[in-house]
Amino acid sequence: MLSKLENAPDTQTRKLRQQYINPSEAERAIQESIKAQLDDAPHRLLNTFTGRLCDGEAQINAFKTSTEYKELLSSSLVHADLRMERIQHVVATYFRCVTLSHRWEGKEPLLHDIQDKVVHELIPVGGIVKLQSFCKTVRAAGYRWGWIDTCCIDQTNNVELQKSLNSMFVWYRTSALTMVYLSDVPSSSKPGALARSAWNTRGWTVPEFLAPKVIRFYQNDWTPYLNDHSPNHKQSVAIMQELEDSTGIDAKTLVAFSPGMINAREKLQWVSTRVTTVQEDIAYSLFGIFGVHLPVMYGEKKQNALGRLLQEVVARSGDISALDWVGQSSEFNSCLPASITSYKAPPYTPPFLSEGDIQTSICLLRQTVAVDLALKLYALLDNLNAPRFANCRLQLHCIAFRVTAVTQRPIEHEETYFTYEVKADGLRDLQITTEDLLQFSRGRRARQSFLLVRPWDRRLLELPDDADDIKSMDDFTPPGSPGEEGPVDRESSERAMRLIVHLGQPFSAFLLAQQRSGEYKRIASDRDIITQVKDVDYVHGMDVRTLEIL
């Protein structure tokens, strides 16, 4: 039939043929759709109908024997556009996968325990009971394929294990449904049981409840938590509120989480009190949350694993507050610069500036600050890369202010802290209060080896780039920067002036002491040091440096 249309003498008939596809074209389209569907799927899945573990090839073979596949090939005279939509829908529906989030308990069945066996026929003891119940619940919910981390990953294959751990967040993200099994929550439990569950203390469960778009919580008898039979518990205000109260993660984030580098410090806090069976997993469980792919090296110890993660976070986001926060935990001190680990203060939030405030400040600045100087500073700061953290040292890009004098105020009563009057070039006089006894001579001019520095934050440039991505500076020249010909345009000068306004606001500074080796060590780091430039006219004297901090 189609060949006759192809060979028809008139153009209109041949065009009609182009609107249809033949069986071979349909089969090729099906194969392409299957490949796209399985690209982001786990390597092995449980066929909950047959009870067998299937790799990708076995899944495809199962599909080719299904009625869905036969129906797709049964008719060749179908409009091409409609056929492609139908193929994609049928394939996506058939290969939908349900992932399980649970707590490992006792002897869990591993790959070798169920490979080439029928799960339904195994003796229901220990973890087999949970596995069988999971398959039954998945099948009852209308899905064919299920995935569980115990037996669907070859734990003895390092290559597969590494790929799986780096892909796990995506698997939960793209799953049709994630079932959360709360083995210690009895049936007919009251609100609060989820918060008290041991599942809610584990490290890996954080990405497992953040990644999915659809999630359901089940009690130990596999009935829905709080008898909530709705299709998605992320739409349950009561359950999300309970999870928010117990995790500290706001409900909006729980419902619609996006991985990335934003708020790195907060994300580290999410796992701060959680536990993992293998110590390195406290870092590996965060890979998907930050959207990074790093080597998995069991045996490296959690300090090294977290150190590698932090190095990646700092390099890509420029957010050194993550280092400050981790420094509060003595468990991780060995992976951080020594002078960072004593930091205890929360991150400083500068005063809010409305757009009206910014525009008013810009009008005043144009009377005192030369636009070309502002543009030069903008270009200089724009070409700074993110800070680099490696080998227990932080290479920090910053604006430095030389300390010129430090005087200790008399100690009153039984104070356990010290207060210092500090002067620095370009900064307003300030007080520093710390529990540390600083080694300055009272009343004498301090040496130039002490600096107050403002860590550079690229967000002050107000670039339109995504906040999670640190743009390479090799291929970008900001408008009006040195070397660009032509008059300075209004947009570039506006952006440069906005930067000056931001630099004139109060900021959180580091106090650094230079060591004999030339590197710097952070001191008085137990509290925030808030300071401000004397005058924005100081723009021409800003000392932009890259310092190595121990």
BELVEN-V406537 format. One record per run of one state. SS is the DSSP state (A for helix, B for strand, O for the rest). FROM is the first residue (numbers start at 1). TO is the last residue. Records with the same first field share a line. If there is no record, write none. Layout:
# BELVEN-V406537
SS = FROM-TO, FROM-TO
This chain:
# BELVEN-V406537
O = 1-1, 7-10, 18-19, 21-22, 40-43, 48-51, 65-66, 74-78, 95-96, 102-110, 115-118, 122-126, 141-144, 148-157, 175-176, 182-192, 197-197, 203-204, 211-214, 219-223, 228-232, 236-236, 248-250, 256-263, 271-274, 276-280, 285-286, 291-301, 318-320, 327-329, 336-354, 366-370, 383-387, 391-392, 409-417, 425-426, 428-429, 435-444, 446-449, 456-457, 462-489, 504-506, 515-519, 524-528, 532-532, 534-535, 542-542, 550-550
A = 2-6, 11-17, 23-39, 56-64, 67-73, 80-94, 111-114, 119-121, 127-140, 158-174, 193-196, 198-201, 205-210, 225-227, 233-235, 237-247, 251-255, 264-270, 281-284, 287-290, 302-317, 321-326, 330-335, 355-365, 371-382, 458-461, 490-503, 536-541
B = 20-20, 44-47, 52-55, 79-79, 97-101, 145-147, 177-181, 202-202, 215-218, 224-224, 275-275, 388-390, 393-408, 418-424, 427-427, 430-434, 445-445, 450-455, 507-514, 520-523, 529-531, 533-533, 543-549
